[in-house]
Amino acid sequence: MMETRDCACGQAAVRDEAAAWFVRLQEPNVSVEEQQRFDAWLNEHPQHHEEFQLLQGLWMAADLLPTSRLEALIEPAPTRRERRPLLRYGVAASVLAVALGLGLFSGLNHSGGYRAEFATTLGERKHVALPDGSVIDLNSRSRLQVRYEQHRRVIELSAGEAMFSVAHDASRPFIVEAGSGKVTVTGTRFDVRRDANQTRVAVEQGTVKVQGSDAPHDKFVNLAAGLGTAVDAQGNVLPAYAVDPAQLSAWRNGKLVFNNASLSEVAAEVSRYRDKPLVVSQPDVASLRLTSVFKTDDTDALLKALPTILPVAVRTLADGSQEIISR
């Protein structure tokens, strides 16, 4: 039985909340507000993470079993269609119990591997659970491929940004490949962002090893919690530097946090959440600094606020994109 910080009744309440969120997030029409409420609930206490990851792990285990086995585990009922959302959790739990008992469970150490691909569109965020209990949060306009093998777990981040919460497994390192960079861990929590000219890595918990994708095995930079680095297009890894954990994960709560950021950095970040890019052509304007907080789903508010904060103006170009210019 899983250890908890409270009594059994407290554990049951958290488990019920996790089940309710699990069922709701299976539906296709989850609003941004609901996603934000879920993110807030998930971050309230480590036990919320544990219970939700358990549910997702159970359901992933169900997906890895043959359809015939799943059908055999579903108790026939005349109202089965009406109860389908709640049945999914019950079936997943039943599948795990039976599979463990029969030696059929193939989620954690299955030599045949596991493959999947996940992506998000403009303004979308996605919470993904993997068969080993690891969790990925995908930011807007992101795409990655998952490949689990017998002796390693490999993620290829082909676009965008992702936060990884990795289940510890010393026998199978968790490797994130992003452009010219590679991150290797056995269990931790970190963020990887792939930009056009570099890959950025920042660690919230634990430690990671960062190296160029073609670098020798013994050439790398170690990062502990609160540290970050970047890998340039040639595979060179910068020395570690301090990062702000709150700013690191702000996007998961729908926020853009700028702490003395240059306007060129602001424009690049904001462009990830807009149909058309935001640009800064003038070097003197690009070097101006901004400290503020905005919502990822309302970047127009940022553009309206900029001229009241800095000596700049925002103009719309012929192609529909916008440019920050000197006022």
SVG drawing of the C-alpha trace seen along z (x, -y; Angstrom):
<svg xmlns="http://www.w3.org/2000/svg" viewBox="-29 -58 65 74">
<polyline fill="none" stroke="black" stroke-width="0.4" points="0.0,0.0 1.3,-3.5 2.5,-5.6 0.7,-8.9 1.2,-12.0 -2.3,-11.8 -4.8,-9.2 -6.5,-6.7 -9.6,-9.0 -7.3,-11.8 -5.7,-9.4 -9.2,-8.3 -10.3,-11.9 -7.2,-12.7 -7.7,-9.5 -11.3,-10.5 -10.2,-13.9 -7.5,-12.4 -10.1,-10.0 -12.5,-12.9 -9.7,-14.9 -8.6,-11.8 -12.1,-11.2 -12.6,-14.9 -9.3,-15.1 -10.3,-12.2 -12.9,-14.4 -12.0,-16.4 -13.5,-19.7 -11.4,-20.6 -11.2,-24.4 -8.1,-26.5 -9.7,-27.4 -10.2,-23.8 -6.7,-23.0 -5.4,-25.8 -7.5,-24.5 -6.1,-21.0 -2.6,-22.4 -3.2,-24.2 -4.6,-21.1 -1.8,-19.0 0.8,-21.3 -0.8,-21.7 0.9,-18.6 3.2,-15.8 0.5,-13.3 -1.7,-14.8 1.0,-14.0 1.5,-10.5 -2.2,-9.6 -2.7,-11.1 0.4,-9.4 -0.8,-6.1 -4.1,-6.5 -2.4,-7.4 0.1,-4.5 -2.8,-2.1 -4.5,-3.3 -1.4,-3.1 -1.0,0.5 -4.5,1.2 -3.6,-0.2 -0.6,2.2 -2.7,5.3 -4.6,7.1 -8.1,5.9 -9.5,9.4 -8.0,9.3 -9.6,5.8 -13.0,7.0 -12.9,10.0 -12.3,7.8 -15.2,5.5 -18.3,6.6 -21.3,6.6 -24.0,4.1 -27.0,2.7 -25.8,-0.8 -22.2,-0.3 -22.2,-3.0 -23.6,-5.5 -20.9,-4.6 -18.0,-4.6 -15.9,-7.5 -16.0,-6.0 -15.5,-2.5 -12.1,-3.5 -10.6,-4.0 -12.1,-0.8 -11.0,1.3 -7.5,-0.1 -7.2,0.8 -8.6,4.3 -6.3,4.8 -3.2,3.9 -4.2,6.3 -4.9,9.2 -1.9,8.5 0.5,8.5 -1.0,11.7 -0.7,13.5 2.7,12.0 1.2,10.2 2.0,6.6 4.2,5.1 4.4,1.4 7.6,1.0 10.2,3.5 8.7,4.7 11.6,5.7 9.4,5.1 9.5,1.4 7.0,-1.4 6.6,-4.1 4.4,-7.1 4.2,-10.7 2.7,-13.7 2.1,-17.3 0.4,-20.5 -1.0,-23.3 -0.9,-27.1 -2.0,-27.9 -2.4,-24.3 -0.7,-22.5 -0.8,-18.8 -0.2,-16.5 1.2,-13.1 1.8,-10.1 4.3,-7.4 4.1,-3.6 6.9,-3.8 5.2,-6.6 7.2,-9.5 5.2,-12.5 5.6,-15.1 4.0,-18.5 4.1,-19.9 4.0,-23.6 2.4,-25.4 3.6,-24.3 5.6,-21.4 6.2,-17.9 8.1,-14.9 8.5,-11.2 8.9,-8.6 10.9,-5.4 11.3,-3.0 13.8,-0.2 15.0,2.5 18.0,0.6 17.1,-3.1 14.2,-5.5 14.6,-8.0 12.6,-11.2 13.2,-13.2 12.0,-16.8 11.7,-17.9 10.0,-21.3 9.0,-23.5 9.3,-22.9 8.6,-20.2 8.8,-19.7 9.9,-16.2 9.1,-14.5 11.1,-11.3 10.5,-8.1 13.7,-6.8 15.2,-3.8 19.0,-3.4 19.0,-0.5 17.3,-2.5 18.6,-6.1 16.0,-8.7 17.5,-10.5 16.1,-13.6 17.5,-14.5 16.8,-18.0 18.6,-19.4 22.3,-19.5 21.9,-18.7 21.3,-15.6 20.1,-15.4 20.6,-12.2 19.0,-11.4 17.7,-8.5 15.1,-10.4 14.5,-14.1 12.4,-17.1 13.7,-19.4 12.6,-21.6 14.0,-21.4 13.3,-24.0 14.3,-23.7 14.8,-27.0 16.0,-27.7 19.7,-28.2 20.0,-26.5 18.6,-24.1 18.0,-25.3 17.9,-23.0 16.9,-24.0 16.6,-21.7 13.9,-22.1 14.7,-18.9 17.5,-16.3 20.5,-16.4 21.0,-16.0 23.9,-15.5 23.9,-17.8 26.1,-17.3 26.3,-17.9 24.6,-15.2 27.9,-14.2 30.1,-15.0 32.4,-12.3 31.0,-10.3 33.2,-12.1 32.5,-15.7 29.4,-17.1 28.0,-19.6 26.3,-18.5 23.2,-20.5 21.7,-20.4 18.4,-21.9 18.2,-25.7 20.8,-25.5 20.5,-25.7 22.6,-25.7 22.3,-26.0 23.6,-24.0 24.4,-26.0 23.9,-24.7 27.4,-23.3 26.8,-21.2 28.9,-23.4 27.5,-23.4 27.6,-26.7 28.8,-26.7 25.9,-26.3 24.1,-29.4 21.4,-30.0 17.7,-29.8 14.5,-30.8 12.4,-27.7 9.1,-29.7 9.8,-31.3 10.9,-28.0 7.5,-26.4 5.3,-29.5 4.1,-28.4 2.5,-25.3 0.1,-27.7 -0.5,-29.8 1.8,-32.6 4.7,-34.5 7.2,-35.7 9.9,-38.1 12.6,-39.1 14.9,-41.7 14.5,-40.1 15.6,-41.9 12.8,-42.8 14.4,-40.5 13.9,-37.6 10.3,-38.9 9.5,-39.0 10.8,-35.4 8.8,-34.1 5.6,-35.9 5.8,-34.7 5.3,-31.1 1.8,-32.0 0.7,-34.0 -0.4,-33.2 2.0,-35.8 5.5,-36.5 6.4,-39.5 9.7,-41.1 12.2,-43.7 14.4,-45.0 16.1,-48.0 19.1,-47.0 18.6,-49.8 15.0,-48.6 15.9,-44.9 18.2,-45.6 15.6,-47.3 14.7,-45.3 11.3,-44.2 10.2,-42.8 6.5,-41.8 4.0,-38.9 1.4,-38.2 -1.0,-35.4 0.0,-33.1 -3.6,-33.2 -3.7,-37.0 -0.6,-38.3 -2.5,-41.2 -2.6,-42.6 1.2,-42.5 1.4,-44.5 -1.0,-47.1 1.0,-47.4 4.4,-47.7 4.1,-51.4 3.1,-52.3 6.1,-50.6 8.9,-51.3 9.6,-54.1 8.3,-51.9 5.3,-51.5 3.9,-48.4 3.0,-48.5 1.3,-45.9 3.1,-45.0 1.6,-44.1 1.8,-40.3 -0.1,-40.6 2.9,-40.3 3.8,-43.0 7.0,-44.9 8.2,-46.7 9.8,-50.0 11.2,-53.1 8.7,-55.7"/>
</svg>
